[in-house]
């Protein structure tokens, strides 16, 4: 066996040990996949909690603004002479 044949044989051995000859990549070990799934799950929960926190804050702010507007409308109606007349007189 000469040098080029040994080189070809070595490459073939390396390819067969590195990659499956059928073209399918070998399966990675299950450990890193489980860790990746756990990290993705934790990140998903953090994002969900953040969205709920922000959404609740926006709802509370909207409720507060609605209550403030209702209070101002009530105060302006009570302060008007004639009650809720419906129209404004600009003249």
Rosetta silent file (secondary structure, phi, psi, omega in degrees, C-alpha in Angstrom):
SEQUENCE: XXXXXXXXXXXXXXXXXXXXXXXXXXXXXXXXXXXXXXXXXXXXXXXXXXXXXXXXXXXXXXXXXXXXXXXXXXXXXXXXXXXXXXXXXXX
SCORE:     score description
SCORE:     0.000 S_00000001
   1 L     0.000  125.102 -179.983    0.000    0.000    0.000 S_00000001
   2 L   -87.183 -176.522 -174.988    1.574    3.298   -1.004 S_00000001
   3 H   -67.032  -38.134 -177.495    1.222    6.696    0.719 S_00000001
   4 H   -70.753  -35.823  177.238   -1.744    7.968   -1.308 S_00000001
   5 H   -68.164  -37.116  178.291   -3.766    4.818   -0.676 S_00000001
   6 H   -66.825  -37.208  178.531   -3.042    5.061    3.038 S_00000001
   7 H   -65.749  -42.726  178.264   -4.120    8.696    2.962 S_00000001
   8 H   -64.417  -41.642  179.219   -7.386    7.811    1.207 S_00000001
   9 H   -64.321  -40.083  179.351   -7.990    4.989    3.664 S_00000001
  10 H   -65.802  -40.918  177.919   -7.345    7.309    6.591 S_00000001
  11 H   -64.255  -41.440  179.542   -9.771    9.894    5.191 S_00000001
  12 H   -64.226  -39.913  178.520  -12.435    7.248    4.653 S_00000001
  13 H   -66.254  -39.223 -179.921  -11.994    5.985    8.199 S_00000001
  14 H   -67.101  -41.848  178.984  -12.215    9.511    9.530 S_00000001
  15 H   -63.423  -41.766 -178.409  -15.362   10.224    7.503 S_00000001
  16 H   -68.935  -31.329  178.030  -17.044    7.044    8.624 S_00000001
  17 H   -80.314  -29.902 -177.399  -16.254    7.801   12.257 S_00000001
  18 H   -81.463  -51.153 -175.353  -17.214   11.467   11.930 S_00000001
  19 L  -124.715  150.840  174.881  -20.336   11.281    9.810 S_00000001
  20 L   -72.331  136.832 -176.490  -22.774    8.581    8.949 S_00000001
  21 L   -67.185  -19.541  179.423  -22.248    7.497    5.340 S_00000001
  22 L   -77.466   -4.789  179.200  -25.975    7.705    4.661 S_00000001
  23 L    93.781   -6.627  179.139  -25.794   11.466    5.095 S_00000001
  24 L   -86.021  128.844  179.190  -27.708   11.502    8.362 S_00000001
  25 L   -71.893  145.634  178.750  -25.893   13.334   11.109 S_00000001
  26 L   -66.158  148.225 -178.876  -25.389   11.374   14.308 S_00000001
  27 L   -69.934  135.802  175.452  -27.788   12.193   17.127 S_00000001
  28 L   -72.488  159.190  177.800  -26.388   14.476   19.832 S_00000001
  29 L   -63.730  155.654 -174.372  -26.458   13.175   23.380 S_00000001
  30 H   -74.651  -19.870 -178.119  -29.663   13.787   25.305 S_00000001
  31 H   -58.333  -56.548 -179.234  -28.020   15.789   28.102 S_00000001
  32 H   -63.057  -32.740  179.154  -27.563   19.085   26.253 S_00000001
  33 H   -66.536  -38.468  178.694  -31.015   18.804   24.678 S_00000001
  34 H   -67.670  -39.720  178.418  -32.604   18.440   28.129 S_00000001
  35 H   -65.390  -41.911  179.165  -30.659   21.434   29.420 S_00000001
  36 H   -62.557  -42.273  179.030  -31.696   23.458   26.374 S_00000001
  37 H   -63.820  -40.364  179.427  -35.352   22.530   26.915 S_00000001
  38 H   -65.772  -43.275  179.774  -35.142   23.530   30.593 S_00000001
  39 H   -64.797  -42.225  178.419  -33.519   26.875   29.775 S_00000001
  40 H   -64.286  -37.764  177.569  -36.109   27.597   27.084 S_00000001
  41 H   -64.023  -43.263  179.364  -38.897   26.714   29.500 S_00000001
  42 H   -65.857  -43.204  178.388  -37.551   29.059   32.170 S_00000001
  43 H   -63.272  -38.372  177.858  -37.092   31.863   29.653 S_00000001
  44 H   -63.495  -41.779  177.850  -40.621   31.346   28.369 S_00000001
  45 H   -64.458  -39.463  178.368  -41.990   31.614   31.888 S_00000001
  46 H   -63.898  -42.158  178.651  -40.004   34.798   32.494 S_00000001
  47 H   -64.921  -43.063  178.790  -41.331   36.358   29.307 S_00000001
  48 H   -61.563  -44.369  178.846  -44.885   35.340   30.193 S_00000001
  49 H   -64.361  -39.317  177.778  -44.573   36.795   33.697 S_00000001
  50 H   -63.093  -42.552  178.254  -43.144   40.004   32.272 S_00000001
  51 H   -64.804  -40.911  177.602  -46.007   40.345   29.826 S_00000001
  52 H   -64.372  -40.422  179.745  -48.549   39.716   32.565 S_00000001
  53 H   -63.639  -46.968  179.447  -46.843   42.267   34.810 S_00000001
  54 H   -65.600  -40.902  179.126  -46.798   44.917   32.088 S_00000001
  55 H   -64.031  -41.162  178.577  -50.368   44.131   31.055 S_00000001
  56 H   -65.546  -39.292  177.476  -51.597   44.383   34.631 S_00000001
  57 H   -62.635  -42.039  178.407  -49.809   47.709   35.034 S_00000001
  58 H   -65.876  -39.345  177.612  -51.429   49.044   31.883 S_00000001
  59 H   -63.947  -42.905  178.985  -54.853   47.857   33.023 S_00000001
  60 H   -64.586  -39.574  178.468  -54.458   49.514   36.403 S_00000001
  61 H   -65.043  -41.907  179.893  -53.321   52.745   34.761 S_00000001
  62 H   -65.013  -40.120  178.251  -56.287   52.652   32.372 S_00000001
  63 H   -65.113  -40.190  178.787  -58.695   52.034   35.238 S_00000001
  64 H   -64.797  -41.978  178.980  -57.176   54.908   37.197 S_00000001
  65 H   -67.308  -37.376  177.859  -57.440   57.256   34.234 S_00000001
  66 H   -65.035  -42.244  178.957  -61.028   56.171   33.603 S_00000001
  67 H   -65.573  -39.898  178.857  -61.939   56.783   37.243 S_00000001
  68 H   -64.408  -43.368  178.507  -60.237   60.184   37.159 S_00000001
  69 H   -63.533  -41.757  179.267  -62.091   61.146   33.980 S_00000001
  70 H   -63.736  -40.126  178.100  -65.406   59.990   35.454 S_00000001
  71 H   -63.565  -42.846  179.738  -64.746   62.041   38.592 S_00000001
  72 H   -66.573  -38.778  177.853  -63.944   65.143   36.553 S_00000001
  73 H   -64.576  -42.058  178.198  -67.068   64.694   34.428 S_00000001
  74 H   -63.543  -41.956 -179.293  -69.191   64.306   37.538 S_00000001
  75 H   -66.980  -37.957 -179.960  -67.624   67.382   39.118 S_00000001
  76 H   -71.057  -34.986  177.584  -68.131   69.456   35.972 S_00000001
  77 H   -69.364  -39.721  179.925  -71.786   68.392   35.713 S_00000001
  78 H   -69.196  -29.778 -177.846  -72.407   69.168   39.370 S_00000001
  79 H   -83.940  -15.821 -179.161  -70.758   72.567   39.005 S_00000001
  80 L   -76.995  138.664  172.438  -72.749   73.613   35.925 S_00000001
  81 L   -74.099  133.435  179.775  -75.872   75.655   36.449 S_00000001
  82 L    94.454    3.560  176.783  -78.829   73.790   35.083 S_00000001
  83 L    71.994 -137.668 -177.473  -77.328   70.308   35.539 S_00000001
  84 L   -92.347   81.514 -175.755  -76.756   68.205   32.457 S_00000001
  85 L   -75.117  -26.424  176.467  -78.116   70.594   29.847 S_00000001
  86 L    96.099  -35.205 -177.919  -76.407   68.786   27.003 S_00000001
  87 L  -119.342  156.445  176.866  -75.367   71.821   24.960 S_00000001
  88 L  -108.405  144.934  179.064  -72.816   74.552   25.437 S_00000001
  89 L  -108.445  111.179 -176.625  -73.528   78.199   24.840 S_00000001
  90 L   -92.664   -5.701 -175.868  -70.515   79.973   23.308 S_00000001
  91 L   -86.860    0.000    0.000  -72.152   83.412   22.765 S_00000001
